Amino acid sequence: MFLRFAAALAATCIALPLWAAEMGDDGLYKEPWMRDTFKDLREDLAEANAEGKRLVLFVEQRGCIYCHQMHEEVFSDAEVSDYIADNFYVVQINLHGDTEVTDFDGESLPEKAAAQKWRVLFTPNIVFLPEEVPEDATATEAAVAVKRYELDNGEDFQRYHARRIQERADGATD
């Protein structure tokens, strides 16, 4: 009986990947270099600067297949993970979360409201911030780089698709 159990356990261990991202209670993947902060972005920026790193916000959501792929296939590469750990101060934001975030402009609001304020619609969304942020700027206004799904006219990707679906339902054929 013990040998069967040991063989089954060994087979299971062999079948598992060598590295698997840890899943938090909130359904988001957790990396060792992600910081558990009070999400006061001015404090996080000061801490990042004190460590000689750049502040980065990772906006993710539970069930995001692209977040899963990023954690399982990209962050599992030791060279990538080490580079992030050495150069960035990463704060994770839950697209649908309720934890309070204090934006650079001083406004405190739940993560989901902050994401809406920052016009984040898709995940993962990574916001790279400068070493200094003006007092009245929001995180995305201050960002030096952010992946945004937005058209040249300022219409975001989701609203574009909703509009096009409605136009087709109304009989447009272009």
Residue pairs with C-beta under 8 A, 6 or more apart in sequence:
17 72
19 76
20 72
21 29
21 30
21 31
21 71
21 72
21 75
21 76
22 29
22 30
22 31
23 29
23 30
24 30
26 62
26 94
26 97
27 62
27 63
28 60
28 61
28 62
28 67
28 92
28 94
29 60
29 67
29 68
29 71
30 92
31 71
31 75
31 81
31 84
31 90
32 81
32 85
33 81
33 84
33 85
33 88
33 90
34 58
34 90
34 91
34 92
35 44
35 47
35 89
35 90
35 91
37 43
37 44
37 47
37 91
38 102
39 91
39 93
39 99
39 100
39 101
39 102
39 111
40 101
40 102
41 55
41 57
41 91
41 101
41 102
41 103
41 104
41 129
41 133
41 139
42 102
42 104
42 133
44 55
44 89
44 91
45 55
45 104
45 129
45 131
45 133
47 89
48 54
48 55
48 88
48 89
49 131
51 89
53 87
53 88
53 89
54 87
54 88
54 89
54 128
54 129
54 130
54 131
55 88
55 89
55 91
55 129
56 88
56 89
56 90
56 91
56 126
56 127
56 128
56 129
57 90
57 91
57 92
57 93
57 126
57 127
57 129
57 139
58 90
58 91
58 92
58 93
58 124
58 125
58 126
59 92
59 93
59 94
59 95
59 115
59 118
59 120
59 123
59 124
59 125
59 126
59 127
60 67
60 92
60 93
60 94
60 95
60 123
60 124
60 125
61 67
61 94
61 95
61 96
61 123
62 94
62 96
64 123
64 124
66 123
66 124
67 123
67 124
70 124
74 80
75 81
75 84
84 90
93 101
93 111
93 114
93 115
94 111
94 112
95 111
95 112
95 115
95 120
95 123
95 125
96 111
96 112
97 110
97 111
97 112
98 110
98 111
98 112
99 110
99 111
100 108
100 109
100 110
100 111
101 108
101 109
101 110
101 111
101 114
102 108
103 109
103 114
103 117
103 138
103 139
104 133
104 134
104 135
104 137
104 138
104 139
104 142
105 135
105 136
105 137
105 138
106 135
107 117
109 117
114 139
117 138
118 127
118 138
118 139
118 140
119 140
119 148
119 150
119 156
120 140
121 149
121 156
121 157
121 158
122 149
122 157
122 158
125 146
125 147
125 148
126 146
126 147
127 139
127 140
127 143
127 145
127 146
128 143
128 144
128 145
128 146
129 139
129 142
129 143
129 144
130 142
130 143
130 144
133 142
134 142
140 146
140 148
148 156
149 156
149 157
149 158
150 156
150 157
151 157
151 160
155 163
